[in-house]
């Protein structure tokens, strides 16, 4: 059984994205949250099936929204270190890996 661990930076990514979508259309942030929760559930069920993108980091692309959940497998821990828009510069993701 895996345990999902969400970093503080990833939590801030989620809150910022939720707020942005809610400011555009009330309820849309909740739609994002639902798709994100579904993504977390899928990762927990089968974390190894999602493709490694860089330095062992796997990415699950959520449905309906252009965001990826970036995570590392560390034993039985699934460490989510970012929820990034697909157009974001990969260099920004890699900085978090070094922290």
Buried (B, 14 or more C-beta within 10 A) or exposed (E): EBEBBBBEBBEEBBEEBBEEBBEEEEEBBEBBBEBBEBBBEBBEEEBEEBEEEEEEBBBBEBEEBEBBBBBBBEEEEBBBBBBBEEEBEEEEBEEBBEE
